[in-house]
Amino acid sequence: MLSNFIRAEQMKIPWLLVIILLIGSGIINSTVAIITLTTHQAITWIDFYTYSVNFYSMFFFPLMTGIIISLLFKFEHSGGNWKLLFTAPFARKKLYLTKVFWVFFLLFFYQCIFILCFYSTGKLMNATGIFPTELLIKSFILGMISIVPLVALQLGIVIYIKNFATSLVFIIGMVVPNIVITGLPSIIGSWFPSALPFYLMMPEDSPFSPRVDLYNLYPILIITFLIYSLWSYQSFIKKEWS
């Protein structure tokens, strides 16, 4: 049963490292937003959220997505474990679905950490105005939707990368161009999966609002998800492990 695979994968996850990375990046993100806002006389919840989600959606969320995926495959890439693993009599698709489950579980957890850090830091800085509850819920949901194509792409790539260091360099290489890509209209930038969280999570009418056309963004999101997920699944199923 798939539940057995989920429990087995749970034991392979380096939980301490994952939790430190997720919480640490959440704190850093809120700190950077506060530092950027120090020129303001009073920090409002809306302003603080705008700056927080700007850094988070452009850098931290896609970056941590790649790091999480790399860590989930770290065990398999060491000591020839792929070859040993697939000599066992079970379907590869179950292992693939298990990896997908844990990726989205940890990303859901990371989204919760972002909100918690945002709320805690805002309270600490005595943010004023109305707390943006509706905006947070909307951003949370859209963030989980927007990250799907990137997850599918990186699940296909990570099985071809032999070590964590190489994987990390590749991940950073995908995220850094967001500085330029997110300034492009969504009809162009949406084809780059690392930029999708920024397009969907940034609130409208903010100083950083991207040029988004939802009529082309969502079709591109669906198309890229289907292409990347089909490729990654087939790569996982058919790859010869040596």
Summary of the structure (lengths in Angstrom):
residues: 242
radius of gyration: 18.8
end to end distance: 26.6
largest distance: 64.1
contacts: 737
relative contact order: 0.15
helix: 75%
strand: 1%
